[in-house]
Amino acid sequence: MLRGTKLTGKIVATIVVTLIVTSTASFWITQHRVNQQEQDAFRDKVRQITGMANATRGWFSDNLPFIVPDRNFKHLQQVPVVVAWSVAQHYADAQKMTFHTPSLAPRDPKNQPDDFERRALENFQKDLSLKEFLILVLARKLQKRFLFQY
């Protein structure tokens, strides 16, 4: 291919090919790291929200005798799990996240799972040791936005 080319041309061609190969590999490695960092940051935010909600529910449950001494709940906001859910939703809204409470057998139609949620719930049923289920999809190809479903 390069038989009739001078040594200088061969050297330049070799350098150009080497630069293209190393640049491509470097770009791919960098993109992979950036995507991994975004996923890790997302997981950390979700864990922070769920941890905060769990701590809130625990605190309210532990202090229920002081908050509602006669166990006569006059407001829904006195129920520990409702308070925990409200705190989680408030923080999630600030982070531009949305939480759902899907079920494979929902009592409320708004808790009907979408395709992702159904897959996740079925995977959790199959493997009880499964702690998380994450899918990364390209939400809008033109804007190159990613949608994390966790």
DRENDREN-603643 format. One record per residue: residue number from 1; residue in one letter; z negated, x negated, y negated of N, C-alpha, C, O in turn. Coordinates in nm, 2 decimals, always signed. Example, Ala and Ser with C-alpha at 12.3 -4.5 7.8 and 13.67 -1.06 7.14 Angstrom:
% DRENDREN-603643
nr;rest;nZ;nX;nY;caZ;caX;caY;cZ;cX;cY;oZ;oX;oY
1;A;-0.78;-1.32;+0.57;-0.78;-1.23;+0.45;-0.78;-1.32;+0.33;-0.85;-1.42;+0.33;
2;S;-0.71;-1.28;+0.22;-0.71;-1.37;+0.11;-0.79;-1.29;+0.00;-0.80;-1.34;-0.11;
This chain:
% DRENDREN-603643
nr;rest;nZ;nX;nY;caZ;caX;caY;cZ;cX;cY;oZ;oX;oY
1;M;+0.00;-0.08;+0.12;+0.00;+0.00;+0.00;+0.00;-0.09;-0.13;+0.07;-0.06;-0.22;
2;L;-0.08;-0.19;-0.13;-0.09;-0.28;-0.24;-0.02;-0.41;-0.22;-0.06;-0.51;-0.28;
3;R;+0.08;-0.42;-0.13;+0.14;-0.55;-0.09;+0.21;-0.61;-0.21;+0.20;-0.73;-0.23;
4;G;+0.29;-0.53;-0.28;+0.36;-0.59;-0.39;+0.29;-0.61;-0.52;+0.34;-0.65;-0.62;
5;T;+0.16;-0.57;-0.52;+0.08;-0.58;-0.64;+0.02;-0.71;-0.66;-0.02;-0.78;-0.56;
6;K;+0.00;-0.76;-0.78;-0.06;-0.88;-0.81;-0.21;-0.88;-0.78;-0.27;-0.77;-0.76;
7;L;-0.28;-0.99;-0.77;-0.42;-1.00;-0.74;-0.50;-0.92;-0.84;-0.60;-0.86;-0.81;
8;T;-0.46;-0.93;-0.97;-0.54;-0.87;-1.08;-0.53;-0.71;-1.06;-0.63;-0.65;-1.07;
9;G;-0.42;-0.66;-1.02;-0.40;-0.52;-1.00;-0.49;-0.47;-0.88;-0.55;-0.37;-0.88;
10;K;-0.49;-0.56;-0.77;-0.58;-0.52;-0.66;-0.72;-0.52;-0.69;-0.80;-0.43;-0.65;
11;I;-0.77;-0.62;-0.77;-0.91;-0.62;-0.82;-0.94;-0.50;-0.90;-1.05;-0.44;-0.88;
12;V;-0.85;-0.47;-0.99;-0.88;-0.35;-1.08;-0.88;-0.22;-1.00;-0.97;-0.14;-1.02;
13;A;-0.79;-0.21;-0.90;-0.79;-0.09;-0.82;-0.92;-0.08;-0.73;-0.97;+0.03;-0.72;
14;T;-0.96;-0.19;-0.68;-1.08;-0.20;-0.60;-1.20;-0.16;-0.69;-1.29;-0.08;-0.64;
15;I;-1.21;-0.21;-0.81;-1.32;-0.18;-0.90;-1.32;-0.03;-0.94;-1.42;+0.04;-0.94;
16;V;-1.20;+0.03;-0.96;-1.19;+0.17;-1.00;-1.23;+0.26;-0.88;-1.31;+0.35;-0.90;
17;V;-1.19;+0.23;-0.76;-1.22;+0.30;-0.64;-1.37;+0.29;-0.62;-1.44;+0.39;-0.59;
18;T;-1.43;+0.17;-0.63;-1.57;+0.15;-0.62;-1.65;+0.24;-0.72;-1.75;+0.30;-0.68;
19;L;-1.61;+0.23;-0.84;-1.68;+0.31;-0.95;-1.67;+0.46;-0.92;-1.77;+0.53;-0.94;
20;I;-1.56;+0.51;-0.87;-1.54;+0.65;-0.84;-1.64;+0.69;-0.73;-1.70;+0.79;-0.74;
21;V;-1.64;+0.61;-0.62;-1.72;+0.64;-0.51;-1.87;+0.64;-0.55;-1.94;+0.73;-0.51;
22;T;-1.91;+0.53;-0.62;-2.05;+0.52;-0.65;-2.09;+0.63;-0.75;-2.21;+0.68;-0.75;
23;S;-2.01;+0.66;-0.85;-2.04;+0.77;-0.94;-2.05;+0.90;-0.88;-2.14;+0.98;-0.91;
24;T;-1.96;+0.93;-0.78;-1.97;+1.06;-0.71;-2.10;+1.07;-0.63;-2.17;+1.17;-0.63;
25;A;-2.13;+0.96;-0.56;-2.26;+0.96;-0.48;-2.38;+0.97;-0.57;-2.47;+1.05;-0.54;
26;S;-2.38;+0.90;-0.68;-2.49;+0.91;-0.78;-2.51;+1.05;-0.83;-2.62;+1.10;-0.85;
27;F;-2.39;+1.11;-0.87;-2.40;+1.25;-0.92;-2.46;+1.34;-0.82;-2.54;+1.42;-0.85;
28;W;-2.41;+1.33;-0.70;-2.46;+1.42;-0.59;-2.61;+1.40;-0.57;-2.69;+1.50;-0.55;
29;I;-2.66;+1.28;-0.56;-2.80;+1.25;-0.54;-2.88;+1.30;-0.66;-2.99;+1.36;-0.64;
30;T;-2.83;+1.28;-0.78;-2.91;+1.33;-0.90;-2.92;+1.48;-0.90;-3.02;+1.54;-0.92;
31;Q;-2.81;+1.55;-0.87;-2.81;+1.70;-0.86;-2.90;+1.75;-0.76;-2.97;+1.85;-0.78;
32;H;-2.90;+1.68;-0.64;-2.99;+1.72;-0.54;-3.14;+1.71;-0.58;-3.22;+1.80;-0.55;
33;R;-3.17;+1.60;-0.65;-3.31;+1.58;-0.70;-3.35;+1.68;-0.80;-3.46;+1.74;-0.80;
34;V;-3.25;+1.71;-0.89;-3.28;+1.81;-1.00;-3.31;+1.95;-0.94;-3.40;+2.02;-0.97;
35;N;-3.22;+1.99;-0.84;-3.24;+2.12;-0.77;-3.37;+2.12;-0.70;-3.44;+2.22;-0.70;
36;Q;-3.41;+2.01;-0.64;-3.54;+2.01;-0.56;-3.65;+2.02;-0.66;-3.75;+2.09;-0.63;
37;Q;-3.65;+1.95;-0.78;-3.75;+1.96;-0.88;-3.76;+2.10;-0.93;-3.87;+2.15;-0.96;
38;E;-3.65;+2.17;-0.95;-3.65;+2.31;-1.00;-3.72;+2.40;-0.90;-3.80;+2.49;-0.93;
39;Q;-3.69;+2.38;-0.77;-3.75;+2.46;-0.66;-3.90;+2.43;-0.66;-3.98;+2.53;-0.64;
40;D;-3.94;+2.31;-0.67;-4.08;+2.27;-0.66;-4.16;+2.33;-0.78;-4.27;+2.38;-0.76;
41;A;-4.10;+2.33;-0.90;-4.16;+2.39;-1.02;-4.17;+2.54;-1.00;-4.28;+2.60;-1.04;
42;F;-4.07;+2.60;-0.95;-4.07;+2.74;-0.92;-4.19;+2.78;-0.82;-4.26;+2.87;-0.85;
43;R;-4.19;+2.71;-0.71;-4.30;+2.73;-0.61;-4.44;+2.71;-0.68;-4.53;+2.79;-0.65;
44;D;-4.45;+2.61;-0.76;-4.58;+2.59;-0.83;-4.62;+2.71;-0.91;-4.74;+2.75;-0.91;
45;K;-4.52;+2.76;-0.99;-4.55;+2.88;-1.07;-4.59;+3.00;-0.99;-4.69;+3.07;-1.02;
46;V;-4.52;+3.02;-0.88;-4.55;+3.13;-0.79;-4.69;+3.11;-0.73;-4.77;+3.21;-0.73;
47;R;-4.72;+3.00;-0.69;-4.85;+2.97;-0.63;-4.96;+2.98;-0.73;-5.07;+3.03;-0.70;
48;Q;-4.93;+2.94;-0.85;-5.03;+2.96;-0.96;-5.06;+3.11;-0.99;-5.17;+3.15;-1.00;
49;I;-4.95;+3.19;-0.99;-4.97;+3.33;-1.02;-5.05;+3.40;-0.90;-5.14;+3.47;-0.93;
50;T;-5.01;+3.37;-0.78;-5.07;+3.43;-0.67;-5.22;+3.38;-0.65;-5.31;+3.46;-0.61;
51;G;-5.24;+3.26;-0.68;-5.37;+3.20;-0.68;-5.46;+3.27;-0.78;-5.58;+3.30;-0.75;
52;M;-5.41;+3.29;-0.90;-5.48;+3.35;-1.01;-5.52;+3.50;-0.97;-5.63;+3.55;-0.99;
53;A;-5.42;+3.57;-0.91;-5.44;+3.71;-0.87;-5.54;+3.71;-0.76;-5.63;+3.80;-0.76;
54;N;-5.54;+3.62;-0.66;-5.63;+3.62;-0.55;-5.77;+3.59;-0.60;-5.87;+3.65;-0.56;
55;A;-5.78;+3.50;-0.70;-5.92;+3.46;-0.76;-5.97;+3.58;-0.83;-6.09;+3.61;-0.83;
56;T;-5.88;+3.65;-0.91;-5.93;+3.77;-0.98;-5.98;+3.88;-0.89;-6.08;+3.94;-0.91;
57;R;-5.90;+3.90;-0.78;-5.94;+4.01;-0.69;-6.07;+3.97;-0.62;-6.16;+4.05;-0.61;
58;G;-6.09;+3.84;-0.59;-6.21;+3.80;-0.53;-6.33;+3.81;-0.62;-6.44;+3.86;-0.58;
59;W;-6.31;+3.78;-0.75;-6.42;+3.79;-0.85;-6.46;+3.94;-0.87;-6.58;+3.97;-0.87;
60;F;-6.36;+4.02;-0.88;-6.39;+4.16;-0.90;-6.46;+4.22;-0.78;-6.55;+4.30;-0.79;
61;S;-6.41;+4.18;-0.66;-6.48;+4.23;-0.54;-6.62;+4.19;-0.53;-6.71;+4.27;-0.49;
62;D;-6.65;+4.06;-0.56;-6.78;+4.01;-0.56;-6.87;+4.07;-0.66;-6.99;+4.09;-0.64;
63;N;-6.82;+4.11;-0.78;-6.90;+4.17;-0.88;-6.89;+4.32;-0.90;-6.93;+4.37;-1.00;
64;L;-6.83;+4.38;-0.80;-6.81;+4.53;-0.80;-6.94;+4.60;-0.82;-6.95;+4.70;-0.89;
65;P;-7.05;+4.56;-0.75;-7.18;+4.63;-0.77;-7.22;+4.63;-0.92;-7.30;+4.72;-0.96;
66;F;-7.18;+4.53;-1.00;-7.22;+4.53;-1.14;-7.12;+4.60;-1.23;-7.16;+4.66;-1.33;
67;I;-7.00;+4.60;-1.19;-6.89;+4.66;-1.27;-6.89;+4.81;-1.25;-6.88;+4.89;-1.34;
68;V;-6.90;+4.86;-1.12;-6.91;+5.00;-1.08;-7.03;+5.02;-0.99;-7.01;+5.02;-0.87;
69;P;-7.15;+5.03;-1.05;-7.27;+5.03;-0.96;-7.27;+5.15;-0.86;-7.32;+5.13;-0.75;
70;D;-7.23;+5.26;-0.90;-7.23;+5.38;-0.81;-7.11;+5.39;-0.73;-7.10;+5.49;-0.65;
71;R;-7.02;+5.30;-0.73;-6.89;+5.30;-0.66;-6.81;+5.42;-0.69;-6.72;+5.47;-0.61;
72;N;-6.83;+5.48;-0.81;-6.75;+5.59;-0.85;-6.65;+5.54;-0.95;-6.67;+5.53;-1.07;
73;F;-6.53;+5.51;-0.90;-6.42;+5.45;-0.98;-6.37;+5.56;-1.08;-6.31;+5.66;-1.03;
74;K;-6.38;+5.54;-1.21;-6.34;+5.64;-1.31;-6.20;+5.60;-1.36;-6.12;+5.69;-1.41;
75;H;-6.16;+5.48;-1.34;-6.03;+5.43;-1.39;-5.97;+5.34;-1.28;-6.04;+5.27;-1.21;
76;L;-5.84;+5.35;-1.27;-5.77;+5.27;-1.17;-5.79;+5.12;-1.19;-5.79;+5.04;-1.10;
77;Q;-5.81;+5.08;-1.32;-5.83;+4.94;-1.36;-5.96;+4.88;-1.31;-5.99;+4.77;-1.33;
78;Q;-6.05;+4.97;-1.25;-6.17;+4.92;-1.19;-6.16;+4.87;-1.04;-6.25;+4.81;-0.99;
79;V;-6.05;+4.90;-0.98;-6.02;+4.86;-0.85;-5.97;+4.72;-0.84;-5.88;+4.68;-0.91;
80;P;-6.04;+4.63;-0.76;-6.01;+4.49;-0.77;-5.86;+4.45;-0.74;-5.81;+4.37;-0.81;
81;V;-5.80;+4.52;-0.64;-5.66;+4.48;-0.62;-5.57;+4.52;-0.73;-5.47;+4.46;-0.75;
82;V;-5.60;+4.63;-0.80;-5.52;+4.68;-0.91;-5.53;+4.58;-1.03;-5.44;+4.55;-1.09;
83;V;-5.65;+4.53;-1.05;-5.68;+4.44;-1.16;-5.60;+4.31;-1.13;-5.54;+4.25;-1.21;
84;A;-5.61;+4.26;-1.00;-5.54;+4.14;-0.96;-5.39;+4.15;-0.98;-5.32;+4.06;-1.03;
85;W;-5.34;+4.27;-0.94;-5.19;+4.29;-0.95;-5.15;+4.30;-1.10;-5.05;+4.24;-1.14;
86;S;-5.24;+4.36;-1.18;-5.21;+4.36;-1.33;-5.21;+4.22;-1.39;-5.12;+4.19;-1.47;
87;V;-5.30;+4.14;-1.35;-5.31;+4.00;-1.40;-5.18;+3.93;-1.36;-5.12;+3.86;-1.44;
88;A;-5.15;+3.94;-1.23;-5.03;+3.87;-1.18;-4.90;+3.92;-1.25;-4.82;+3.84;-1.29;
89;Q;-4.89;+4.05;-1.27;-4.77;+4.10;-1.34;-4.76;+4.05;-1.48;-4.65;+4.02;-1.53;
90;H;-4.87;+4.05;-1.55;-4.88;+4.01;-1.69;-4.83;+3.86;-1.70;-4.75;+3.83;-1.79;
91;Y;-4.89;+3.78;-1.62;-4.85;+3.64;-1.62;-4.70;+3.62;-1.58;-4.63;+3.54;-1.63;
92;A;-4.66;+3.69;-1.48;-4.52;+3.68;-1.43;-4.43;+3.72;-1.54;-4.32;+3.66;-1.55;
93;D;-4.46;+3.83;-1.61;-4.37;+3.87;-1.72;-4.36;+3.76;-1.82;-4.25;+3.74;-1.88;
94;A;-4.46;+3.69;-1.85;-4.46;+3.58;-1.95;-4.37;+3.47;-1.90;-4.31;+3.39;-1.98;
95;Q;-4.36;+3.45;-1.76;-4.28;+3.35;-1.70;-4.14;+3.39;-1.67;-4.06;+3.32;-1.61;
96;K;-4.11;+3.52;-1.71;-3.98;+3.58;-1.68;-3.95;+3.59;-1.53;-3.84;+3.56;-1.48;
97;M;-4.06;+3.63;-1.46;-4.05;+3.65;-1.31;-4.08;+3.80;-1.29;-4.14;+3.87;-1.37;
98;T;-4.03;+3.84;-1.17;-4.05;+3.98;-1.13;-4.11;+3.98;-0.99;-4.07;+3.91;-0.90;
99;F;-4.22;+4.06;-0.97;-4.28;+4.07;-0.84;-4.26;+4.21;-0.79;-4.26;+4.31;-0.86;
100;H;-4.24;+4.21;-0.66;-4.22;+4.34;-0.59;-4.32;+4.35;-0.47;-4.37;+4.24;-0.42;
101;T;-4.35;+4.47;-0.43;-4.44;+4.48;-0.31;-4.36;+4.56;-0.21;-4.39;+4.68;-0.18;
102;P;-4.26;+4.50;-0.14;-4.18;+4.58;-0.05;-4.25;+4.60;+0.08;-4.35;+4.53;+0.12;
103;S;-4.21;+4.69;+0.16;-4.26;+4.72;+0.29;-4.14;+4.77;+0.38;-4.05;+4.84;+0.33;
104;L;-4.15;+4.74;+0.51;-4.05;+4.79;+0.60;-4.07;+4.94;+0.63;-3.98;+5.01;+0.67;
105;A;-4.19;+4.99;+0.60;-4.23;+5.13;+0.61;-4.30;+5.17;+0.49;-4.42;+5.20;+0.49;
106;P;-4.23;+5.18;+0.37;-4.30;+5.21;+0.25;-4.34;+5.36;+0.23;-4.27;+5.45;+0.28;
107;R;-4.46;+5.38;+0.17;-4.50;+5.51;+0.14;-4.44;+5.56;+0.01;-4.41;+5.67;-0.01;
108;D;-4.41;+5.46;-0.08;-4.35;+5.49;-0.21;-4.21;+5.44;-0.20;-4.18;+5.32;-0.17;
109;P;-4.11;+5.52;-0.24;-3.97;+5.48;-0.23;-3.93;+5.36;-0.31;-3.84;+5.29;-0.28;
110;K;-4.01;+5.34;-0.42;-3.97;+5.22;-0.50;-4.01;+5.09;-0.44;-3.97;+4.98;-0.48;
111;N;-4.09;+5.09;-0.33;-4.12;+4.97;-0.25;-4.03;+4.95;-0.13;-4.06;+4.87;-0.04;
112;Q;-3.91;+5.02;-0.14;-3.81;+5.00;-0.03;-3.75;+4.85;-0.05;-3.72;+4.82;-0.16;
113;P;-3.75;+4.77;+0.05;-3.70;+4.63;+0.04;-3.55;+4.62;+0.02;-3.48;+4.70;+0.07;
114;D;-3.51;+4.53;-0.06;-3.37;+4.50;-0.08;-3.33;+4.41;+0.04;-3.41;+4.38;+0.13;
115;D;-3.21;+4.36;+0.05;-3.16;+4.28;+0.16;-3.24;+4.16;+0.18;-3.28;+4.12;+0.29;
116;F;-3.27;+4.08;+0.07;-3.35;+3.96;+0.08;-3.49;+3.99;+0.13;-3.54;+3.92;+0.22;
117;E;-3.55;+4.09;+0.07;-3.69;+4.13;+0.10;-3.70;+4.17;+0.25;-3.79;+4.14;+0.32;
118;R;-3.60;+4.25;+0.30;-3.60;+4.29;+0.44;-3.59;+4.17;+0.53;-3.66;+4.16;+0.63;
119;R;-3.50;+4.07;+0.49;-3.49;+3.95;+0.57;-3.62;+3.87;+0.58;-3.66;+3.82;+0.68;
120;A;-3.68;+3.86;+0.46;-3.81;+3.79;+0.45;-3.92;+3.86;+0.53;-3.99;+3.79;+0.61;
121;L;-3.93;+3.99;+0.52;-4.03;+4.06;+0.59;-4.01;+4.05;+0.74;-4.11;+4.03;+0.82;
122;E;-3.89;+4.06;+0.79;-3.86;+4.05;+0.93;-3.89;+3.91;+0.98;-3.94;+3.89;+1.09;
123;N;-3.86;+3.81;+0.90;-3.89;+3.67;+0.94;-4.04;+3.65;+0.95;-4.09;+3.58;+1.04;
124;F;-4.12;+3.71;+0.85;-4.26;+3.70;+0.86;-4.32;+3.77;+0.98;-4.42;+3.72;+1.04;
125;Q;-4.26;+3.88;+1.02;-4.30;+3.95;+1.14;-4.27;+3.87;+1.27;-4.35;+3.86;+1.36;
126;K;-4.16;+3.80;+1.27;-4.12;+3.72;+1.39;-4.20;+3.60;+1.40;-4.24;+3.56;+1.52;
127;D;-4.23;+3.53;+1.29;-4.31;+3.40;+1.29;-4.43;+3.42;+1.21;-4.42;+3.40;+1.09;
128;L;-4.54;+3.44;+1.27;-4.67;+3.47;+1.20;-4.72;+3.34;+1.12;-4.80;+3.35;+1.04;
129;S;-4.67;+3.22;+1.16;-4.71;+3.10;+1.10;-4.63;+3.07;+0.97;-4.67;+2.98;+0.90;
130;L;-4.53;+3.15;+0.95;-4.44;+3.13;+0.83;-4.52;+3.16;+0.70;-4.58;+3.26;+0.69;
131;K;-4.52;+3.06;+0.61;-4.60;+3.07;+0.48;-4.51;+3.12;+0.37;-4.56;+3.19;+0.27;
132;E;-4.38;+3.08;+0.37;-4.30;+3.12;+0.26;-4.15;+3.14;+0.31;-4.12;+3.08;+0.41;
133;F;-4.08;+3.21;+0.22;-3.94;+3.23;+0.25;-3.86;+3.22;+0.12;-3.89;+3.31;+0.03;
134;L;-3.78;+3.12;+0.11;-3.71;+3.10;-0.02;-3.56;+3.09;+0.00;-3.51;+3.03;+0.10;
135;I;-3.49;+3.16;-0.09;-3.34;+3.15;-0.09;-3.30;+3.12;-0.23;-3.35;+3.18;-0.33;
136;L;-3.22;+3.02;-0.25;-3.16;+2.98;-0.38;-3.02;+3.03;-0.38;-2.94;+2.99;-0.30;
137;V;-2.99;+3.11;-0.48;-2.85;+3.16;-0.49;-2.80;+3.14;-0.63;-2.87;+3.13;-0.73;
138;L;-2.67;+3.12;-0.64;-2.61;+3.10;-0.77;-2.59;+3.24;-0.83;-2.50;+3.32;-0.78;
139;A;-2.67;+3.28;-0.93;-2.67;+3.41;-0.98;-2.55;+3.45;-1.06;-2.49;+3.55;-1.04;
140;R;-2.51;+3.36;-1.15;-2.40;+3.38;-1.23;-2.32;+3.25;-1.24;-2.36;+3.15;-1.29;
141;K;-2.20;+3.26;-1.18;-2.12;+3.13;-1.16;-2.08;+3.08;-1.30;-2.07;+2.96;-1.32;
142;L;-2.05;+3.17;-1.39;-2.00;+3.12;-1.52;-2.11;+3.05;-1.60;-2.09;+2.95;-1.67;
143;Q;-2.23;+3.11;-1.59;-2.35;+3.05;-1.67;-2.42;+2.95;-1.59;-2.51;+2.88;-1.64;
144;K;-2.39;+2.93;-1.46;-2.45;+2.83;-1.37;-2.60;+2.85;-1.37;-2.68;+2.75;-1.37;
145;R;-2.65;+2.98;-1.36;-2.79;+3.01;-1.35;-2.82;+3.03;-1.21;-2.75;+3.09;-1.13;
146;F;-2.94;+2.98;-1.17;-2.99;+3.00;-1.03;-3.09;+3.11;-1.03;-3.17;+3.12;-1.12;
147;L;-3.09;+3.18;-0.92;-3.19;+3.28;-0.89;-3.27;+3.24;-0.77;-3.21;+3.22;-0.66;
148;F;-3.40;+3.23;-0.79;-3.49;+3.19;-0.68;-3.55;+3.32;-0.63;-3.60;+3.40;-0.71;
149;Q;-3.53;+3.34;-0.50;-3.60;+3.46;-0.44;-3.70;+3.40;-0.34;-3.66;+3.32;-0.25;
150;Y;-3.83;+3.43;-0.36;-3.93;+3.37;-0.29;-4.02;+3.47;-0.22;-4.12;+3.44;-0.15;
